[in-house]
Amino acid sequence: MSQTPLSDNNLPANIVASLKRQIDVLQVQNEELRKEPCKEKSNHYHLEGRVIQRLVCLTGYVGQLVTEHDRCTVLGAVSESDTDKFESEDPDDNRQYRSFKKLLVSCPSVHKLTKSAVEDHDLAFAYSQLNKGADSARADDTTKLKTLVVSWLSGCTPPPDPILHPYNQTGRGFYNNATGRFLCPVDHDWNNSDVRQYIRDYHPDYRVTAYSWPTFLYDGHYDARNPRGGLFKGKLLLKTFKAIFTSPTSAELDDPEQTSPNEASAHEHSKCQRTQASGERHTCCDVAGLLNMKSTQPQAIAYAAIQLRFALSSANSWHIMDDDFNNEVFYNHIVDFFELPPTQDAAKEVENILLWWNHKVFSRKYVSVYHPQRVENLSVAWTWA
């Protein structure tokens, strides 16, 4: 009777082979388990990063913003409040630090990473995924608005001639009157045929740069005697903002107070149907809700303006520079207008513009957030005085 050959450790060879196979399986499973946390972290950072360009800053990557915070720390700041004392002579550094403070609020992971001992490669990985999320969100919004803007302009009277193609931006920009009149700097009269030709020919006296406000920022005609009148109240800008942060359908609706209950109900129902049909979510929460956004922020207005300008332009790919027009400078001019008013009167004007935006976007929904009552001036407070 033959016996099963034994290995050096006196175990049958078939059992040794079986154990080796089990070890190989366990090693593969172990590798997969080690990958899972990394994948989960990647997804988490990617989703969290989608807020950055929408509500924090357009071009400052996470590492750059953290570096500016570190600069203040090196100068002697021992707490977050102390860093405000170390302003740089360079306004770009100060702008980056203001963006860093917004980043801490919008991306809690960054606060955790900067306050804990993390390996350099883990930090680089986290920053990279946050930045990828930011770029991904911008690309998604760009794709959506490329077609939406065409549908909005096609509904105007007269319609674009030649017609605009929803998936190709060739033929937009200053080569089409429908888009050119919105892109035209308010310093020039687009209705003048000579001006149109000068702009198209890149005449040095008619350069289009970020140092002139484009017409789409205004509601109505620009008045050089009152340059802030109607500024940042353009109808197409408001539509763009709503399409990004609430929904494309909401961009077509008037103010909730002017919309009948049946129309509002149909709007909400359509949101539910679209969301459920996509299979992506089981909630009607829009981008503003996902970002916990309860008031209109200057960065969001600037971001919408950037997206609208790109959708109107003939550029087929995103770049900071569009001929002579610097999108980053344009973005910063808008944010600085709101955040750095030069006088008290200008600050009051900014407050009124933001109130207008909050009313148009959120109506009464978050009024206690964006315009809280000054209870100290009301009758109950006076009775206790």
C-alpha positions in Angstrom: 0.0 0.0 0.0 1.5 3.3 -1.1 1.8 6.3 1.2 1.5 10.0 0.5 5.0 11.4 0.3 5.9 13.7 3.2 7.6 17.1 3.0 10.5 18.2 5.2 8.1 19.3 7.9 6.5 15.8 7.8 3.2 17.2 6.3 1.7 15.5 3.2 2.7 17.4 0.0 -1.0 17.9 -1.0 -1.7 19.6 2.4 1.3 21.8 2.0 0.1 22.8 -1.5 -3.3 23.6 -0.1 -1.9 25.7 2.7 0.2 27.7 0.2 -2.8 28.4 -1.9 -4.7 29.6 1.1 -1.8 31.8 2.1 -1.7 33.3 -1.4 -5.5 34.1 -1.2 -5.0 35.7 2.2 -2.2 37.8 0.9 -4.3 39.1 -2.0 -7.2 39.8 0.4 -4.8 41.7 2.7 -3.6 43.8 -0.2 -7.2 44.7 -1.2 -8.0 45.6 2.4 -5.0 47.9 2.6 -6.2 49.6 -0.6 -9.7 50.2 0.6 -9.0 52.9 3.2 -6.8 54.7 0.6 -9.7 54.5 -1.9 -12.2 55.7 0.7 -10.0 58.7 1.6 -9.5 59.5 -2.1 -13.2 59.6 -2.7 -13.8 61.7 0.5 -11.1 64.3 -0.5 -12.3 64.4 -4.1 -15.9 65.2 -3.0 -14.9 67.7 -0.4 -12.6 69.4 -2.9 -15.6 70.2 -5.2 -16.4 73.2 -3.1 -13.0 75.0 -3.5 -13.3 76.8 -6.8 -17.0 77.4 -6.3 -16.8 79.0 -2.9 -13.1 79.5 -1.9 -10.9 80.7 -4.7 -10.5 80.1 -8.5 -6.8 79.3 -8.9 -5.2 78.9 -5.5 -4.4 75.2 -4.9 -4.7 73.8 -1.4 -0.9 73.6 -0.9 -0.4 77.2 -1.9 -3.1 78.4 0.6 -1.6 76.3 3.4 1.8 77.7 2.6 0.5 81.3 3.1 -0.8 80.2 6.5 2.6 78.8 7.3 4.2 82.1 6.3 2.2 83.8 9.0 3.0 81.1 11.5 6.8 81.6 10.8 6.4 85.3 11.4 5.4 84.5 15.0 1.6 83.8 15.0 0.8 81.3 17.8 -3.0 81.1 17.0 -5.4 81.5 14.2 -6.4 85.0 15.3 -2.8 86.1 15.5 -2.2 85.3 11.8 -4.5 88.2 10.9 -1.9 90.6 12.3 0.8 89.6 9.8 -0.4 91.2 6.6 2.0 91.1 3.6 2.9 94.0 1.5 1.8 91.8 -1.4 -2.0 91.9 -1.8 -2.0 88.5 -3.5 -0.5 87.0 -0.3 -3.3 88.6 1.8 -5.9 87.4 -0.7 -4.5 83.9 -0.4 -4.7 84.0 3.4 -8.3 85.1 3.3 -8.9 82.2 1.0 -7.2 79.9 3.4 -9.6 80.9 6.2 -12.5 80.1 3.9 -10.9 76.8 3.0 -10.9 75.8 6.7 -14.6 76.4 6.9 -15.5 74.7 3.6 -13.1 71.8 3.8 -12.9 70.4 7.4 -10.3 67.9 6.3 -7.7 70.6 5.6 -8.1 71.8 9.2 -7.5 68.3 10.5 -4.5 67.8 8.2 -2.8 71.0 9.3 -3.4 70.3 13.0 -2.1 66.7 13.0 1.2 65.0 12.4 0.8 63.6 8.9 3.5 62.1 6.7 4.5 64.3 3.7 3.4 61.8 1.1 -0.1 61.5 2.8 -0.4 65.2 2.9 0.6 65.5 -0.8 -2.0 62.8 -1.6 -4.7 64.6 0.2 -4.0 68.0 -1.4 -3.8 66.3 -4.8 -7.3 64.7 -4.4 -8.8 68.0 -3.1 -7.4 69.8 -6.1 -8.7 67.2 -8.5 -12.2 67.5 -6.9 -12.0 71.3 -7.5 -11.1 70.9 -11.1 -13.7 68.2 -11.7 -16.5 70.4 -10.3 -15.4 73.3 -12.5 -15.4 71.0 -15.6 -18.8 69.7 -14.8 -20.2 73.2 -14.5 -18.5 74.2 -17.7 -20.0 71.3 -19.7 -23.5 72.1 -18.3 -23.4 75.8 -19.1 -22.0 75.3 -22.6 -25.4 74.0 -23.7 -27.6 76.0 -21.3 -26.3 79.4 -22.5 -27.2 78.5 -26.1 -30.8 77.6 -25.0 -31.1 80.9 -23.2 -29.8 83.0 -26.1 -31.9 81.0 -28.6 -35.0 82.1 -26.7 -34.1 85.8 -27.2 -35.5 88.1 -29.8 -33.9 88.2 -32.3 -32.3 84.7 -32.0 -28.6 84.3 -32.7 -27.6 84.6 -36.3 -25.7 82.5 -37.3 -27.1 79.9 -34.9 -25.0 78.7 -32.0 -24.1 75.1 -31.6 -24.6 73.7 -28.1 -21.6 71.4 -28.0 -19.1 73.5 -30.0 -18.1 77.0 -29.0 -16.6 77.9 -32.3 -18.6 80.8 -33.7 -19.4 82.3 -30.2 -17.5 85.2 -28.6 -17.1 88.4 -30.6 -17.8 86.6 -33.9 -21.5 86.4 -33.1 -23.6 89.4 -32.1 -25.7 87.4 -29.7 -22.6 86.6 -27.5 -20.5 89.5 -28.4 -22.9 92.1 -27.0 -22.7 90.4 -23.6 -18.9 90.1 -23.7 -18.3 93.6 -24.9 -16.7 95.9 -22.2 -19.1 98.5 -21.0 -16.5 101.2 -22.0 -17.4 100.5 -25.6 -20.7 100.6 -27.6 -21.3 97.2 -29.2 -24.1 98.7 -31.3 -21.5 100.7 -33.2 -20.4 98.7 -36.2 -16.9 100.3 -36.1 -16.4 99.3 -32.5 -17.4 95.7 -33.3 -14.8 95.6 -36.0 -12.1 97.2 -33.9 -12.7 94.6 -31.2 -12.6 91.7 -33.7 -9.4 93.1 -35.3 -7.7 93.5 -31.9 -7.3 97.2 -32.3 -4.9 98.4 -29.4 -7.4 101.0 -28.3 -10.2 98.4 -28.0 -8.4 95.6 -26.2 -10.7 93.4 -24.1 -9.1 92.9 -20.7 -10.1 92.2 -17.1 -9.9 95.9 -16.3 -13.3 96.6 -18.0 -16.5 95.1 -16.7 -18.3 93.0 -19.4 -21.8 94.0 -20.3 -23.4 90.8 -18.9 -22.6 92.0 -15.3 -25.2 94.8 -15.7 -28.9 94.9 -15.6 -29.7 97.4 -18.3 -27.3 100.0 -19.7 -24.1 101.1 -18.2 -24.1 104.7 -16.9 -20.6 106.2 -16.6 -22.0 108.8 -14.1 -23.2 105.9 -11.9 -20.9 103.0 -12.7 -22.2 100.8 -9.8 -25.8 101.2 -10.9 -27.1 97.8 -11.9 -23.7 96.2 -11.5 -23.8 92.4 -10.7 -27.5 92.3 -11.4 -27.4 91.0 -15.0 -30.2 88.6 -15.8 -27.9 86.1 -17.6 -25.5 86.2 -14.6 -28.3 85.4 -12.2 -29.5 82.5 -14.5 -25.9 81.1 -14.5 -25.6 81.3 -10.7 -28.9 79.5 -10.2 -28.1 76.9 -12.8 -24.9 76.1 -10.9 -26.0 76.3 -7.3 -29.7 75.6 -7.3 -30.8 73.9 -10.6 -31.1 74.6 -14.3 -34.9 74.6 -13.8 -34.8 77.2 -11.1 -32.8 79.4 -13.5 -36.0 79.6 -15.6 -38.3 80.5 -12.7 -39.1 83.9 -11.5 -38.9 84.9 -7.8 -40.8 82.4 -5.6 -43.1 85.2 -4.5 -44.1 85.7 -8.2 -44.5 82.0 -8.9 -47.8 80.3 -8.2 -47.9 77.4 -5.7 -48.7 74.9 -8.5 -45.7 76.0 -10.5 -43.4 75.8 -7.5 -44.8 72.4 -6.6 -44.3 71.2 -10.2 -40.7 72.4 -10.1 -40.0 70.5 -6.9 -41.7 67.4 -8.3 -39.6 67.5 -11.5 -36.5 67.8 -9.4 -37.4 64.6 -7.6 -38.2 62.7 -10.8 -35.0 63.7 -12.5 -32.9 62.8 -9.4 -34.5 59.4 -9.0 -34.3 58.6 -12.7 -30.6 59.3 -12.8 -30.0 56.8 -10.0 -27.2 59.0 -8.6 -29.0 60.2 -5.5 -32.2 59.6 -3.6 -32.5 63.2 -2.5 -33.6 66.5 -4.1 -30.7 68.4 -2.5 -29.1 70.8 -4.9 -25.4 72.0 -5.0 -26.2 74.8 -2.6 -27.7 72.3 -0.2 -24.8 69.9 -0.5 -22.4 72.8 0.2 -24.5 73.9 3.1 -24.8 77.3 1.4 -27.4 79.5 3.0 -26.4 82.8 1.6 -24.8 84.2 -1.5 -21.0 84.6 -1.2 -18.8 86.9 -3.3 -16.7 84.0 -4.5 -19.8 82.2 -5.8 -20.8 85.3 -7.8 -17.3 85.7 -9.2 -17.2 81.9 -10.1 -20.6 82.2 -11.9 -19.3 85.3 -13.8 -16.2 83.3 -14.9 -18.3 80.4 -16.0 -20.7 82.6 -17.9 -17.9 84.4 -19.7 -16.3 81.2 -20.8 -19.6 79.8 -22.0 -20.1 83.0 -24.1 -16.6 82.9 -25.5 -15.3 81.1 -28.6 -12.6 79.3 -26.5 -13.0 75.5 -26.7 -10.8 74.8 -23.6 -10.4 76.4 -20.2 -7.4 78.6 -19.7 -6.6 81.4 -17.2 -5.7 83.7 -20.2 -8.2 84.2 -23.0 -6.3 86.4 -25.4 -5.7 89.6 -23.4 -8.4 88.7 -20.8 -7.0 87.3 -17.5 -9.8 85.3 -15.8 -7.9 85.3 -12.5 -7.7 89.1 -12.4 -11.3 89.3 -13.4 -12.3 87.0 -10.5 -10.2 88.9 -8.0 -11.7 92.2 -9.1 -15.2 90.9 -8.3 -14.3 89.4 -5.0 -12.4 92.5 -3.9 -15.4 94.7 -4.9 -17.4 92.9 -2.3 -14.8 92.2 0.4 -12.7 95.4 0.3 -15.1 98.3 -0.2 -13.1 101.6 0.0 -15.8 103.7 1.9 -18.7 103.2 4.2 -21.1 104.2 1.4 -19.5 101.6 -0.8 -19.9 99.0 2.0 -23.6 99.8 2.3 -24.0 99.4 -1.4 -22.3 96.0 -1.3 -24.6 95.0 1.5 -27.6 96.0 -0.6 -26.3 94.0 -3.6 -25.8 90.9 -1.6 -29.3 91.3 -0.1 -30.6 91.5 -3.6 -28.8 88.3 -4.5 -30.0 86.4 -1.4 -33.5 87.4 -2.1 -33.3 86.3 -5.8 -31.6 83.0 -5.0 -33.0 81.9 -1.6 -35.9 84.2 -1.1 -37.3 83.9 2.4 -35.8 80.4 3.0 -32.7 81.5 4.9 -33.5 85.2 5.6 -32.6 84.7 9.3 -29.1 83.7 8.1 -28.3 86.2 5.4 -30.2 89.1 7.0 -30.6 88.5 10.8 -32.8 90.9 12.8 -31.0 93.5 14.9 -33.0 92.6 18.0 -31.3 95.2 20.1 -33.2 97.9 18.2 -36.6 96.3 18.6 -39.4 96.9 21.1 -38.6 93.9 23.4 -35.1 95.1 23.9 -36.2 98.6 24.6 -38.6 97.5 27.4 -35.6 96.0 29.2 -33.5 99.1 28.8 
